[in-house]
Amino acid sequence: MNEREQFHADRLTGIGGSDIFHLLDPDNGCPRRLWYDKRDTPRDYEDDEQLTKWLERGKALEQIVASIYHKRTQRLIWLASAIRPWITHFDLPFLGVHIDRWVEDKGPGLSDEDARGVLEIKTANQAMFSKFKREGLPLRYSLQLQHGMLVTGKPWGSFAVFWPDGWDLLWFDVKADAEIQNAIIRVASEFWPKVENGPAPD
């Protein structure tokens, strides 16, 4: 099984960080679509070719963005384990996450554990990057970061957004939010039995 196939197989075993907006962002998410995805239902539509190219570009540039983030923040970052790239919640195995990087920002009085967080990396075109600048981190990506912190038990996370053509970087530091994470647990706990046994959500 190659890396792409393993990634897909992992994501069928639980709800990942990029999935959770389907359950908590009614303006952009769709629980029924997520239900079909988790049951590995063949799609009845073609993938968007341009979107596929953007995703490939983002994956190819991830290490470069991580290096720029390190230089601009002076934070220590490192890859998630190649042995265990899909991390699951200790008590809720249907919650999982692929972490882009671990990050450490050790300030005065912080223990090693409190200093360590999760780092998510995204690339964006000029229009999207400008929107991040104007409006901050969208709900979809805030939820993704909270999900990652919930699964890994980390107290904070950072979301890096890179605009390749302008060679510019933004990042948003976010603390773990118990209220949001409890909402993730609640909706995921209601949704996952439907994946396993049905019925499909509305």
N, C-alpha and C positions, 0 to 999 in steps of 0.2 A: 504494500500500500504506500503510495507516494504521499508527500506532505499535503498536497491539496485534498486528496481523498481522506487522509486522516483528519484534517481540519473539518471536513464535512461530516465525517462519522462522529467526531466528538460533539459537534453541535446538535446532532440528533438525540443526544443523551440528556440534554437539559436546555435551560433558557440562558442565553449568553448576554453579554453587555449590550451588544448592538440589537438585541431582540426586545429588550424590556420596554422600549418606547411604544411598542405595539399595544401594551397593556395599560400604559399610564399617560399616553399623549393622544387624546381623542382626536385632535386636529390632524395628526399625521400618521398615527398608527392604525393597524387593522388586526384585531385578535384572530379573526377567521383566516387571514392570510398566514399569520404565524402558525396557527394550528395545522394548516396544510403543509407548511414548510417542515414542521417538526415530525409530521407523519410521513415525510419524504414522498409526498404526492407529486407525480410528474406535472410540470407546469404546462398550461395550455396557452402560453404566450412566449414570444421570443425575448431573450435578454436584450436590454438596450445596449447597442454596440458602443456608443460613446461612454456610457457609464462603466462598462467593462474595461475600457481603455483607461479611464480615470482610476479605477481600482488597481489595475496593474501598475500604473504610474506610481500610485501611492505606496504600494508594496515595495517597488524598486527603490524609491527614494527614502524609505523609512530609516535606514542607517545614516544617511546623510543628514536628515532632519534631526535625528538623535544626537549626532555630533555637533550640529549648530546649537541645539538646545543646551548641551553640556557647556559649550564655550560661552554662551550668553548668560547662563544662570550660575555657572561654576558648581553645579550639582553633580554628584556622582550618580551615574546611571549604569545599569547592566541588563543584559538579556534575561528573560525568564528562562527557566531550565528547559533545555532541549529534551530532557528525559520526561518531563511532566509539563508540557505546554498548556494542557487543559486542566485548570484548577477548579475543584468543586468545593462548595460550602461544606464545612465540617458536619453540620446537622441536617442540611437540606441538599442532598446530592443532585436534585434537579436544577439547582442554580450553579452555573459554571461560567468560566471566563478564560479567554486567551489574553494575557497581559502583553502589551507591546514592549514595555520596559519596566523595571523597578527604578525608583529614584530615591535619593537620599539628600536631605538638606538639614544638616545637624546644627541647630542653633544652641545658644547657651542654655544649659540645664535640661536638654532633651536627651532621653535615653536613645539607644540605637533603634529600638523598636518604634518609638514615637517619631523618629526622624525619617523613617522609611515609608514610602508611599508608592502609588501606582502611576505610571505615565502612559497616557494614550496619545497617539500621533496621527494627525490627519493632514493631507494636502488639500488645497483649495484653489479654485480659479480666482481671478481678480474680483469678480462680483461677489462671490461667497466670502472671500477674505475681507472685503470692505464691509460686508454685512456683519461679520464677526467683530470688526472694529467698532462699528456703530452700536450694535445691540448686545454684544457680549456673547457668552456661551449659550447656544440654544438648548431648550428643554431636552431634546433628544440626546444630546451629548452630555448634559448634566446628569441625566439618568444613567447613561452608560458608565460614567465615572463613579457615581454612587453605587452602582451594581458591582463594579470592580472592587471598591473598598469593602463592600459588604461581604463578598465571597472570600476575599483574602484577609479580612480583619484589619486592614490598614486604616490609620486615622486620617489620612489626607491623600489627595491625588492631584495630578496636574494634567492639563489637556493642552497639547501643543498643536498649533495650526500653522502650516507653512504654505506660502505662495511662491511656487518655483520661479515663475517668470519675473517676479519682482524681488526674488531672493530675500523675502521678509518673513519674520516669524512673530507670532503672538503666542502667549501661553496664559492659561487661567488656572490658578491654584484654588482648590476646593477642599473644604473640610468635610469629614463624614457627617451626615445628617441623619440622626436616628429616626426622625419622623418619615423622611423619604424612604429610608431603608426598610422600615416597618411596612410601609405601603407596598414596596417591592415584594416583600415576603408574603403579604396578604394576597395580592393579585396573582402572584406566581403559584402560591399554594392552591388557589382556586382553579387556575388554568391547567396545571400539569395533569391532574386526573382526567381532564377532558382529552388531552393528547393521548393518554394511555387507553382510555375506555370510551371516549365520546361522551356526549354528542359534540358536534362542531359548535363553537360560539357564534353569536350573531355577527 
